[in-house]
Amino acid sequence: MNQIAMTRRSTRRSRTFTVALLALVLLPPAMAAGQSDAQNDVSPALRLKRSPAEQLGPRPPQPPQDVRSIDGSGNNRIDLAMGQALRPLRRRFASDYADGVSTLAGASRPGPRAISNAVHAQLESVPNRAGLSDLFWQWGQFLDHDIDLTDGVDPPEPAPISVPRGDAYFDPQASGTQSITFNRSRYDLNTAPDRPREQTNEITGWIDASQVYGSNEDRANSLRSFVGGKLRSSAGDLLPTTTDDDPSASFAFVAGDVRVNEQLGLTAMHTLFMREHNWQAARLRQARPELDDEALYQAARAMVAAEIQAITYNEFLPRLLGNDALPPYAGYRPEVDARIVNSFSTAAFRLGHTLLSPALLRLDRQGREIEQGHLSLFDAFFAPTRLRDEGGIEPLLRGLAAQTCQELDPYVIDEVRNFLFGLPGSGGFDLASLNIQRGRDHGLPSYAALRRATGQPPARRFEDITGNADIRRRLASVYRRVDDVDAWTGLLSEPPRHGIVGDTLYQLLREQFVALRDGDRFWYERDLPPNQREEVRRTRLIDIIRRNTSIRSEMDDDPWRAG
């Protein structure tokens, strides 16, 4: 049975499964019903409680110091709050709220679910032409969880998504009364009432391995062993768990980011980098036995953050944007505003949703399916016991490197676009609809406006967006005008011209990643001593996998391409 058929059969078996679509690549910030992504899971028992530091507003920014602060503050000596957790996202382009302040953009546009059905429905598997593996989108999600997260506002501010009458999945009884639950994003309450609403970033906005260590002191300390600079782990050298301190708790893993349990490929990546930290700490302790726990922890943390930076810029981005897309590093530039841009987190860097495969492969050393079998993407969500009991992280990592991911295009697989059915006629979630609605919630400008703002030729006809006849037909079937096309939908509809992305998407991604590098006082090419800097430059993701798992030559030296 092929992977898509296997996944669909599993989905049909689980119609009452109530997972929200939060376990996805480059996860959307806030989701439904006033819950955060980590709270919107299959079982209330798996909901990881946020610490008081995560529930309250930001603390005063820390002064500049020699090591990164946990909350991201103090990096820039002029703007101490730049990149600090719980601060507003950067509004790079003028907002497009219907009332200029907070009412959802796109009041005259079609409904998000109608657009999803017309434009984003994927009819067949479309493996990407570059041969990129599932590890590519998995790294994208892991990276995304290092730099942005926006919760739903509490108390909830509902903005339900209407469902077209007779929708085969969400309104099979043709009642015309169904909707998809949607809660608006958390925003800065200190914004003046006549100023546009600005959404907040819950985590640090730097590439600083916050998904490994946390974005506040409470979480960071809860993950530390305080012995030899190491992080805590559990049996099998897995991540610490909710049951470590409370045996009566429902089993889940704990990491620096609250989304760690969302799907098993992500959990495997978190586990890998917890092990890498401990490998670095042990090596440093052997070389420098006089160092205390704090010094070892900070030194290992700096190396892990540097490795994540180097892998992102030397391995991931060249495949995404093309070789030489970014200018060579010329040193730290304190005048650069490195905050995460709203249109980046809410539209551009959600590109991974179209790359998803319908199943996670799980392979043994011989490249064969393990005894417990492959996992439909559906069954990989919020299933931490499967990682603990069914072979650990190695089968998942082998599978991610072996399977070709989907093409970057507007098409989204059924397993996530029509993911949550519930009982016939009940509501559910559609990732494409949520992305479109989230863009409107954040007041993002339309695709055409973003295109103009990034210096691209204006799009006056659907032919200006793409030469693909099917995509043009789909866009024209639901949007009356090119100016109505939503940002996320339009960005994915462009033909690839740089790496695997189109012109406008390229500009948005390139600008953000240049800023994250050049505006970071602790960037590894500036911060580390020359010997460590060169070591990090030479370290590839495959090296980290091989030294922290039992995987050896069965995984290709280039795991970014399926083989």
C-alpha positions as CSV (number, residue, x, y, z in Angstrom):
1,M,0.0,0.0,0.0
2,N,1.4,3.4,-0.9
3,Q,2.1,6.0,1.7
4,I,-0.8,8.3,0.8
5,A,-3.3,5.4,0.8
6,M,-1.9,4.2,4.2
7,T,-2.3,7.7,5.7
8,R,-5.9,8.1,4.4
9,R,-6.9,4.7,5.8
10,S,-5.5,5.8,9.2
11,T,-7.3,9.1,8.9
12,R,-10.6,7.4,8.2
13,R,-10.1,5.2,11.3
14,S,-9.7,8.3,13.4
15,R,-12.5,10.6,12.5
16,T,-13.1,11.7,16.1
17,F,-9.5,12.4,16.8
18,T,-9.3,16.0,18.1
19,V,-5.8,17.2,17.4
20,A,-5.5,20.7,16.2
21,L,-3.2,21.3,13.2
22,L,-0.3,22.6,15.2
23,A,2.2,19.9,14.6
24,L,3.1,21.1,11.2
25,V,6.2,22.4,9.5
26,L,7.0,26.0,10.2
27,L,4.0,26.0,12.5
28,P,1.5,28.8,12.3
29,P,1.7,31.0,15.5
30,A,-1.7,31.0,17.2
31,M,-4.5,28.6,16.6
32,A,-8.0,27.9,17.7
33,A,-10.1,28.3,20.8
34,G,-7.7,30.6,22.7
35,Q,-5.1,27.8,23.0
36,S,-1.4,27.9,22.1
37,D,0.0,25.4,19.8
38,A,1.3,23.2,22.7
39,Q,-2.1,23.4,24.4
40,N,-4.1,22.6,21.3
41,D,-3.3,18.9,21.4
42,V,-5.1,15.6,21.4
43,S,-5.1,15.1,25.2
44,P,-5.5,17.7,27.9
45,A,-3.1,15.7,29.9
46,L,-0.4,16.4,27.3
47,R,-0.8,20.2,27.7
48,L,2.5,21.5,29.1
49,K,1.9,24.2,31.7
50,R,3.6,27.5,31.0
51,S,5.7,28.9,33.7
52,P,4.8,32.2,35.3
53,A,7.6,33.9,33.3
54,E,5.9,32.6,30.1
55,Q,2.5,33.8,31.2
56,L,3.4,37.3,32.2
57,G,4.7,40.1,30.0
58,P,8.4,40.7,29.3
59,R,10.8,41.6,32.0
60,P,13.0,44.7,31.7
61,P,15.7,43.9,29.1
62,Q,19.0,42.8,30.5
63,P,22.1,45.0,30.0
64,P,24.7,43.8,27.5
65,Q,26.8,40.9,28.7
66,D,29.5,38.5,27.4
67,V,27.0,35.6,26.9
68,R,23.6,35.6,25.4
69,S,20.7,36.3,27.8
70,I,18.1,33.5,27.9
71,D,15.3,35.9,27.0
72,G,17.2,37.5,24.0
73,S,17.5,40.9,25.5
74,G,20.8,42.9,25.7
75,N,22.1,41.7,22.4
76,N,21.9,45.1,20.7
77,R,23.5,47.8,22.9
78,I,21.3,50.5,21.6
79,D,17.9,48.7,21.6
80,L,18.2,46.4,24.5
81,A,14.8,44.8,23.8
82,M,15.6,43.8,20.2
83,G,14.9,40.1,19.9
84,Q,13.6,39.8,23.4
85,A,10.8,37.3,24.1
86,L,7.3,38.7,24.5
87,R,7.9,41.8,22.4
88,P,6.0,42.8,19.3
89,L,6.9,41.5,15.9
90,R,8.4,44.0,13.5
91,R,5.9,45.7,11.1
92,R,8.1,45.9,8.0
93,F,5.2,46.8,5.6
94,A,2.2,49.0,6.3
95,S,-0.7,47.1,7.9
96,D,-3.9,46.5,5.9
97,Y,-6.5,46.2,8.6
98,A,-9.9,47.0,7.3
99,D,-10.4,49.8,9.8
100,G,-6.7,50.8,9.8
101,V,-6.4,49.5,13.4
102,S,-7.5,46.0,14.1
103,T,-10.4,44.7,12.0
104,L,-9.3,41.7,9.9
105,A,-7.9,42.6,6.5
106,G,-9.6,41.3,3.3
107,A,-13.2,42.0,4.1
108,S,-14.1,41.9,0.4
109,R,-12.1,38.8,-0.3
110,P,-13.5,35.3,-0.6
111,G,-13.6,33.2,2.6
112,P,-10.4,31.3,3.5
113,R,-12.0,27.9,3.1
114,A,-13.4,28.7,-0.3
115,I,-9.8,29.7,-1.3
116,S,-8.4,26.6,0.2
117,N,-10.8,24.4,-1.8
118,A,-10.2,26.3,-5.0
119,V,-6.4,26.9,-4.9
120,H,-4.8,24.7,-2.3
121,A,-6.4,21.3,-2.9
122,Q,-3.7,18.8,-3.9
123,L,-5.0,16.0,-6.2
124,E,-1.9,13.8,-6.4
125,S,1.6,13.5,-5.0
126,V,4.1,16.0,-6.4
127,P,7.6,15.2,-5.3
128,N,9.9,18.2,-5.5
129,R,12.1,18.5,-8.5
130,A,15.2,19.3,-6.5
131,G,15.1,15.9,-4.8
132,L,15.0,17.4,-1.3
133,S,14.3,15.0,1.5
134,D,11.8,15.4,4.4
135,L,14.8,16.4,6.5
136,F,14.6,19.7,4.7
137,W,11.2,20.7,5.9
138,Q,12.0,19.1,9.3
139,W,14.9,21.5,9.7
140,G,12.7,24.4,8.7
141,Q,10.2,23.6,11.5
142,F,13.0,23.1,14.0
143,L,14.5,26.5,13.0
144,D,11.1,28.2,13.0
145,H,10.6,27.1,16.6
146,D,13.8,28.9,17.5
147,I,12.7,32.3,16.2
148,D,8.9,32.9,16.4
149,L,5.8,31.9,18.2
150,T,2.6,33.9,18.7
151,D,-0.2,32.5,20.9
152,G,-3.9,33.1,20.7
153,V,-5.2,36.0,22.8
154,D,-6.7,35.1,26.1
155,P,-9.6,35.6,26.8
156,P,-10.3,34.4,23.2
157,E,-11.2,36.8,20.4
158,P,-13.0,34.5,18.0
159,A,-12.9,35.1,14.2
160,P,-14.5,31.9,12.9
161,I,-13.9,30.9,9.3
162,S,-17.0,30.3,7.3
163,V,-17.4,27.0,5.5
164,P,-19.1,26.8,2.1
165,R,-22.4,25.0,2.1
166,G,-22.0,21.4,1.2
167,D,-18.3,21.3,1.9
168,A,-17.4,17.6,1.6
169,Y,-15.4,17.6,4.8
170,F,-16.7,20.3,7.0
171,D,-20.4,20.5,6.0
172,P,-21.3,17.1,4.5
173,Q,-25.0,17.7,5.5
174,A,-25.1,20.9,3.5
175,S,-26.4,22.8,6.5
176,G,-24.7,26.1,5.6
177,T,-24.1,26.7,9.3
178,Q,-20.6,25.3,9.8
179,S,-17.5,27.2,10.6
180,I,-13.8,26.6,11.5
181,T,-12.9,27.8,14.9
182,F,-10.3,30.5,15.0
183,N,-8.9,32.7,17.8
184,R,-7.0,35.9,17.0
185,S,-3.3,36.3,17.9
186,R,-2.0,37.8,21.1
187,Y,-0.9,41.4,20.6
188,D,0.8,44.2,22.5
189,L,-1.8,45.7,24.9
190,N,0.3,48.8,25.2
191,T,-0.4,49.9,21.7
192,A,-2.3,53.1,21.5
193,P,-6.0,52.5,20.6
194,D,-5.6,54.5,17.3
195,R,-2.5,52.6,16.2
196,P,-2.4,49.3,14.3
197,R,-2.5,46.2,16.4
198,E,0.9,44.6,16.7
199,Q,1.3,40.9,17.5
200,T,3.9,39.6,19.9
201,N,6.6,37.1,19.6
202,E,6.5,34.7,22.6
203,I,10.1,33.5,22.2
204,T,13.5,35.0,21.4
205,G,13.8,36.4,17.9
206,W,17.5,35.3,17.4
207,I,18.9,32.1,16.1
208,D,20.2,31.2,19.5
209,A,18.9,27.6,20.1
210,S,16.1,28.8,22.3
211,Q,14.1,25.7,21.2
212,V,16.8,23.7,23.0
213,Y,17.3,26.0,26.1
214,G,14.1,28.0,26.5
215,S,13.3,31.7,26.3
216,N,13.1,32.5,30.0
217,E,15.1,31.5,33.2
218,D,12.4,29.3,34.6
219,R,12.3,27.0,31.6
220,A,16.0,27.1,31.1
221,N,16.7,26.1,34.7
222,S,14.1,23.3,34.6
223,L,16.1,21.7,31.7
224,R,19.5,21.8,33.4
225,S,21.1,19.1,35.4
226,F,23.4,21.6,37.1
227,V,26.1,18.9,36.9
228,G,29.0,19.2,34.5
229,G,27.2,21.8,32.4
230,K,24.8,19.2,31.0
231,L,21.1,19.2,30.2
232,R,18.7,16.8,31.8
233,S,17.7,13.6,30.0
234,S,15.6,10.5,30.6
235,A,16.0,6.8,30.0
236,G,17.4,5.9,26.6
237,D,19.1,9.3,26.4
238,L,15.8,10.9,25.5
239,L,14.5,14.3,26.5
240,P,13.3,14.9,30.1
241,T,9.7,14.1,30.6
242,T,6.7,15.4,32.5
243,T,6.7,12.2,34.5
244,D,10.3,12.7,35.8
245,D,9.1,14.9,38.7
246,D,5.4,13.8,38.7
247,P,4.9,10.1,38.0
248,S,1.1,10.7,37.9
249,A,1.4,13.1,34.9
250,S,0.6,12.1,31.4
251,F,3.8,11.2,29.5
252,A,5.3,14.0,27.3
253,F,8.7,15.3,26.5
254,V,10.0,18.7,27.7
255,A,12.3,21.0,25.8
256,G,13.1,24.6,25.4
257,D,10.1,25.2,23.1
258,V,6.6,24.2,24.2
259,R,5.8,22.6,20.8
260,V,8.3,19.7,21.2
261,N,5.6,17.0,21.2
262,E,3.8,18.2,18.1
263,Q,5.1,15.5,15.8
264,L,7.8,12.8,16.2
265,G,10.2,14.1,13.5
266,L,10.4,17.4,15.5
267,T,10.8,15.5,18.8
268,A,13.6,13.5,17.3
269,M,15.4,16.8,16.2
270,H,15.0,18.2,19.7
271,T,16.5,15.0,21.2
272,L,19.4,15.1,18.8
273,F,20.4,18.6,19.9
274,M,19.9,17.9,23.6
275,R,22.4,15.1,23.1
276,E,24.7,17.4,21.1
277,H,24.8,19.9,24.0
278,N,25.7,17.1,26.4
279,W,28.4,15.9,24.0
280,Q,29.9,19.4,23.9
281,A,29.7,19.8,27.7
282,A,31.4,16.4,28.3
283,R,34.2,17.2,25.8
284,L,34.7,20.7,27.3
285,R,34.9,19.3,30.8
286,Q,37.5,16.8,29.8
287,A,39.6,19.5,28.2
288,R,39.0,22.1,31.0
289,P,38.3,20.2,34.3
290,E,38.7,23.5,36.2
291,L,35.5,25.0,34.7
292,D,32.4,25.0,36.8
293,D,28.9,23.9,35.8
294,E,27.8,27.4,34.7
295,A,30.9,27.9,32.5
296,L,30.5,24.5,30.9
297,Y,26.8,25.1,30.3
298,Q,27.3,28.5,28.6
299,A,30.2,27.2,26.5
300,A,28.3,24.2,25.3
301,R,25.2,26.4,24.7
302,A,27.3,28.8,22.5
303,M,28.6,25.9,20.4
304,V,25.1,24.4,19.9
305,A,23.7,27.8,18.9
306,A,26.6,28.3,16.5
307,E,26.1,24.9,14.9
308,I,22.4,25.7,14.3
309,Q,23.4,29.0,12.7
310,A,26.0,27.3,10.5
311,I,23.8,24.5,9.4
312,T,21.0,26.9,8.6
313,Y,23.2,29.3,6.5
314,N,25.6,26.7,5.0
315,E,23.2,23.8,4.3
316,F,19.6,24.8,4.5
317,L,19.4,28.3,3.0
318,P,21.5,27.5,-0.1
319,R,19.0,24.7,-0.9
320,L,16.0,27.0,-0.2
321,L,17.2,30.3,-1.8
322,G,20.1,29.1,-4.1
323,N,23.8,29.3,-3.7
324,D,25.2,32.8,-3.0
325,A,21.8,34.2,-2.3
326,L,23.1,36.0,0.8
327,P,26.1,38.4,0.7
328,P,29.2,37.2,2.5
329,Y,29.3,38.0,6.2
330,A,31.1,41.3,6.7
331,G,30.8,41.6,10.4
332,Y,28.3,42.8,13.0
333,R,26.1,45.8,12.2
334,P,24.4,47.2,15.3
335,E,22.2,49.5,13.2
336,V,20.4,46.5,11.6
337,D,16.9,45.8,13.0
338,A,17.0,42.1,13.4
339,R,13.5,41.6,14.8
340,I,11.3,39.0,13.2
341,V,9.1,40.6,10.6
342,N,5.4,39.9,10.9
343,S,5.0,39.1,7.2
344,F,7.9,36.6,7.5
345,S,6.5,34.7,10.4
346,T,2.9,34.9,9.3
347,A,3.2,34.2,5.6
348,A,6.7,33.8,4.0
349,F,8.2,31.2,6.4
350,R,5.1,29.1,6.3
351,L,6.3,27.8,3.0
352,G,7.0,24.4,4.5
353,H,3.3,23.5,4.7
354,T,3.3,22.7,1.0
355,L,6.4,20.5,1.4
356,L,4.9,17.9,3.8
357,S,4.8,14.3,3.0
358,P,1.7,12.3,4.1
359,A,3.7,9.8,6.1
360,L,6.9,9.7,8.2
361,L,9.1,6.7,7.2
362,R,10.8,4.7,10.0
363,L,13.7,2.7,8.7
364,D,16.3,0.3,10.2
365,R,20.0,0.1,9.4
366,Q,19.3,-1.8,6.2
367,G,16.8,0.8,5.0
368,R,13.8,-1.5,5.7
369,E,10.6,-0.5,7.4
370,I,10.9,-1.2,11.1
371,E,8.6,-3.8,12.8
372,Q,6.3,-1.1,14.2
373,G,5.8,0.3,10.7
374,H,5.9,3.7,9.1
375,L,3.7,6.4,10.6
376,S,1.0,8.4,8.8
377,L,1.6,12.1,9.5
378,F,-1.7,12.0,11.3
379,D,-0.5,9.3,13.7
380,A,2.8,11.1,14.4
381,F,1.1,14.0,16.1
382,F,1.3,14.2,19.9
383,A,2.5,10.7,20.2
384,P,5.6,10.9,22.4
385,T,5.3,7.3,23.7
386,R,5.8,6.1,20.1
387,L,9.3,7.6,20.1
388,R,10.0,6.1,23.6
389,D,8.7,2.6,22.8
390,E,9.2,2.1,19.1
391,G,12.8,2.4,18.3
392,G,13.8,5.9,19.4
393,I,15.0,8.7,17.1
394,E,17.2,6.7,14.7
395,P,14.4,5.2,12.5
396,L,12.7,8.6,12.2
397,L,16.0,10.4,11.2
398,R,16.7,7.7,8.6
399,G,13.2,8.0,7.3
400,L,13.4,11.8,7.0
401,A,16.6,11.6,5.0
402,A,15.2,8.8,2.7
403,Q,11.9,10.2,1.5
404,T,11.5,13.0,-1.1
405,C,9.3,15.9,0.2
406,Q,6.6,17.5,-1.9
407,E,7.1,20.4,-4.3
408,L,7.0,24.0,-3.1
409,D,3.7,25.1,-4.8
410,P,0.2,26.2,-3.6
411,Y,-0.9,22.6,-3.2
412,V,-1.3,21.2,0.3
413,I,-1.9,17.5,1.0
414,D,-5.3,16.3,2.1
415,E,-3.8,14.9,5.3
416,V,-3.5,18.5,6.6
417,R,-5.9,20.5,4.5
418,N,-8.8,18.3,5.4
419,F,-7.3,17.0,8.6
420,L,-9.8,17.1,11.4
421,F,-13.2,15.8,10.5
422,G,-15.0,15.1,13.8
423,L,-18.5,13.7,13.5
424,P,-20.3,14.3,10.1
425,G,-21.3,18.0,9.9
426,S,-19.1,19.1,12.8
427,G,-16.3,21.7,12.5
428,G,-12.6,21.1,12.2
429,F,-9.3,22.6,11.1
430,D,-7.8,23.2,7.6
431,L,-4.2,24.4,7.7
432,A,-4.5,26.4,4.5
433,S,-7.6,28.3,5.7
434,L,-5.9,29.0,9.0
435,N,-2.8,30.4,7.3
436,I,-5.0,32.7,5.1
437,Q,-7.1,33.8,8.1
438,R,-4.0,34.4,10.2
439,G,-2.6,36.7,7.6
440,R,-5.8,38.7,7.7
441,D,-5.8,38.7,11.5
442,H,-2.3,40.2,11.5
443,G,-3.3,42.8,9.0
444,L,-0.8,41.6,6.4
445,P,-0.9,43.4,3.0
446,S,-2.0,41.4,0.0
447,Y,0.4,39.5,-2.2
448,A,0.3,42.2,-4.8
449,A,1.1,44.9,-2.2
450,L,4.0,42.8,-0.8
451,R,5.3,42.3,-4.3
452,R,5.3,46.0,-5.0
453,A,6.9,46.8,-1.6
454,T,9.8,44.4,-2.3
455,G,10.6,46.0,-5.6
456,Q,9.0,43.4,-7.9
457,P,7.2,44.4,-11.1
458,P,3.5,44.9,-10.3
459,A,1.1,42.0,-10.8
460,R,-2.0,43.3,-12.7
461,R,-3.1,39.9,-14.2
462,F,-3.0,36.4,-12.8
463,E,-0.6,35.7,-15.6
464,D,1.8,38.1,-13.9
465,I,1.9,35.8,-10.8
466,T,2.6,32.5,-12.6
467,G,2.9,30.9,-16.0
468,N,1.4,27.7,-14.6
469,A,-2.0,27.4,-16.3
470,D,-3.6,25.2,-13.5
471,I,-2.5,27.7,-10.8
472,R,-3.8,30.7,-12.8
473,R,-7.1,28.9,-13.4
474,R,-7.5,28.1,-9.7
475,L,-6.6,31.7,-8.6
476,A,-9.0,33.2,-11.1
477,S,-11.8,30.8,-10.1
478,V,-12.1,32.3,-6.6
479,Y,-10.4,35.7,-6.6
480,R,-12.1,38.5,-8.6
481,R,-8.9,40.6,-8.8
482,V,-5.2,40.0,-8.5
483,D,-5.1,42.7,-5.8
484,D,-7.3,40.4,-3.6
485,V,-4.9,37.5,-3.5
486,D,-3.8,36.8,0.0
487,A,-0.1,36.9,0.8
488,W,0.5,33.3,1.7
489,T,-1.4,32.0,-1.3
490,G,0.3,34.3,-3.8
491,L,3.8,33.7,-2.5
492,L,3.4,29.9,-3.0
493,S,1.9,30.5,-6.5
494,E,5.1,32.1,-7.9
495,P,7.3,30.0,-10.1
496,P,10.7,29.1,-8.6
497,R,13.5,31.4,-9.7
498,H,15.9,31.3,-6.8
499,G,16.6,27.9,-5.3
500,I,13.0,26.6,-4.9
501,V,11.2,29.9,-4.3
502,G,9.8,32.7,-6.4
503,D,10.9,36.3,-6.6
504,T,8.8,37.9,-3.8
505,L,9.2,35.1,-1.4
506,Y,13.0,35.2,-2.1
507,Q,13.1,38.9,-1.2
508,L,11.2,38.4,2.1
509,L,13.3,35.4,3.2
510,R,16.6,36.9,2.1
511,E,16.0,40.2,4.0
512,Q,15.1,38.4,7.2
513,F,18.0,36.0,7.2
514,V,20.5,38.7,6.4
515,A,19.2,40.7,9.3
516,L,19.3,37.8,11.7
517,R,22.9,37.2,10.8
518,D,24.3,40.8,10.5
519,G,22.3,42.2,13.5
520,D,23.4,39.5,16.0
521,R,26.2,40.6,18.2
522,F,26.7,36.9,19.2
523,W,26.9,35.6,15.6
524,Y,29.3,32.6,15.6
525,E,31.6,34.1,13.0
526,R,32.2,37.1,15.3
527,D,31.7,35.6,18.7
528,L,33.7,32.4,18.8
529,P,37.5,32.2,18.9
530,P,39.1,31.2,15.6
531,N,39.6,27.5,16.4
532,Q,36.0,27.0,17.4
533,R,34.7,29.1,14.6
534,E,36.5,26.9,12.1
535,E,35.3,23.7,13.8
536,V,31.7,25.0,13.5
537,R,32.1,25.8,9.9
538,R,33.2,22.3,9.2
539,T,30.4,20.7,11.2
540,R,27.5,19.5,9.1
541,L,24.2,18.1,10.3
542,I,25.2,14.6,9.3
543,D,28.2,14.9,11.7
544,I,25.9,15.8,14.6
545,I,23.6,12.9,13.7
546,R,26.4,10.4,13.5
547,R,28.1,11.4,16.8
548,N,24.9,11.4,18.8
549,T,23.1,8.3,17.4
550,S,23.8,4.8,16.2
551,I,23.4,6.0,12.6
552,R,26.6,5.6,10.5
553,S,27.1,5.0,6.7
554,E,23.5,3.9,6.1
555,M,22.7,7.6,5.9
556,D,24.2,9.5,3.0
557,D,26.7,12.3,3.6
558,D,24.1,14.6,2.0
559,P,20.9,13.8,3.9
560,W,19.2,16.9,2.6
561,R,18.6,15.0,-0.7
562,A,16.6,11.8,-0.6
563,G,18.5,8.8,-1.6
